[in-house]
Amino acid sequence: MTTTVKSIWEDTIKGKPEVGSSARRSRKTTAQDIVRFSEMTGDYNPLHYDAALAEASVFGRIIVQGGVTSGLLNAIVAEDLPGPGTVFLGVNWRFSRAVGIDETITAEVQVTSVRDDKPICELSTNIYDAEGNACLSGTATVYVTPLRSLMSKSNKQS
């Protein structure tokens, strides 16, 4: 008799990622990003709205909230790598450069470790401006919910 042990990763949408795999996403920030983020969170810091004050500050311009910048990493892990069902368990991020309005930023994640016993990965996380300067750098631990079996149950109930 042969016993086959099923990997928890088989039930994740994109399967088990490989160490070294990477994904990138870019977008241009807008003034509307600031408004929407403020509406969601209540963050109305004058550095995001008061042009005169922001220009006199160390930043020299209105800047978007850090959550707007780091939000691009949410999109990558949830959509690209590891993919659908992925949530953050923990992050260690350093914001090294503020991002202004109408700046193109690029987020990049790279898988640095993958557990065999649980759908958990460690990621290197970075966001760069158009010139390649680091705006955010750090690491994240993510959990990949095994959605495949849940989707089949949900479809049967529909």
Solvent accessible surface area in square Angstrom, and as a share of the most:
residue,aa,sasa,rsa
1,M,235,1.05
2,T,124,0.72
3,T,106,0.62
4,T,121,0.71
5,V,133,0.76
6,K,123,0.52
7,S,43,0.28
8,I,68,0.34
9,W,5,0.02
10,E,101,0.45
11,D,25,0.13
12,T,1,0.00
13,I,46,0.23
14,K,114,0.48
15,G,22,0.21
16,K,95,0.40
17,P,15,0.09
18,E,130,0.58
19,V,98,0.56
20,G,41,0.39
21,S,36,0.23
22,S,66,0.42
23,A,17,0.13
24,R,140,0.51
25,R,83,0.30
26,S,69,0.44
27,R,89,0.32
28,K,113,0.48
29,T,0,0.00
30,T,53,0.31
31,A,56,0.43
32,Q,83,0.37
33,D,15,0.08
34,I,4,0.02
35,V,52,0.30
36,R,144,0.53
37,F,40,0.17
38,S,1,0.00
39,E,122,0.55
40,M,147,0.65
41,T,76,0.44
42,G,51,0.49
43,D,48,0.25
44,Y,127,0.48
45,N,62,0.32
46,P,68,0.43
47,L,37,0.18
48,H,13,0.06
49,Y,86,0.33
50,D,62,0.32
51,A,50,0.39
52,A,78,0.61
53,L,82,0.41
54,A,0,0.00
55,E,108,0.49
56,A,91,0.71
57,S,33,0.21
58,V,140,0.80
59,F,70,0.29
60,G,41,0.40
61,R,78,0.28
62,I,35,0.18
63,I,15,0.08
64,V,6,0.03
65,Q,3,0.01
66,G,35,0.34
67,G,28,0.27
68,V,18,0.10
69,T,5,0.03
70,S,12,0.08
71,G,29,0.28
72,L,11,0.06
73,L,0,0.00
74,N,75,0.38
75,A,29,0.22
76,I,0,0.00
77,V,2,0.01
78,A,34,0.27
79,E,94,0.42
80,D,43,0.22
81,L,22,0.11
82,P,3,0.02
83,G,0,0.00
84,P,41,0.26
85,G,20,0.19
86,T,9,0.05
87,V,80,0.46
88,F,55,0.23
89,L,103,0.51
90,G,34,0.33
91,V,71,0.41
92,N,109,0.56
93,W,57,0.20
94,R,162,0.59
95,F,106,0.44
96,S,53,0.34
97,R,78,0.28
98,A,25,0.20
99,V,4,0.02
100,G,1,0.01
101,I,56,0.28
102,D,89,0.46
103,E,31,0.14
104,T,56,0.33
105,I,0,0.00
106,T,20,0.12
107,A,0,0.00
108,E,41,0.18
109,V,0,0.00
110,Q,78,0.35
111,V,1,0.01
112,T,71,0.41
113,S,47,0.30
114,V,29,0.16
115,R,101,0.37
116,D,103,0.53
117,D,96,0.50
118,K,95,0.40
119,P,5,0.03
120,I,21,0.11
121,C,1,0.01
122,E,67,0.30
123,L,1,0.01
124,S,31,0.20
125,T,0,0.00
126,N,28,0.14
127,I,0,0.00
128,Y,58,0.22
129,D,6,0.03
130,A,76,0.59
131,E,135,0.60
132,G,47,0.45
133,N,75,0.39
134,A,42,0.33
135,C,0,0.00
136,L,0,0.00
137,S,38,0.24
138,G,24,0.23
139,T,69,0.40
140,A,2,0.02
141,T,34,0.20
142,V,0,0.00
143,Y,69,0.26
144,V,2,0.01
145,T,36,0.21
146,P,23,0.14
147,L,46,0.23
148,R,116,0.43
149,S,41,0.26
150,L,88,0.44
151,M,97,0.43
152,S,54,0.35
153,K,118,0.50
154,S,60,0.39
155,N,110,0.56
156,K,168,0.71
157,Q,158,0.70
158,S,126,0.82
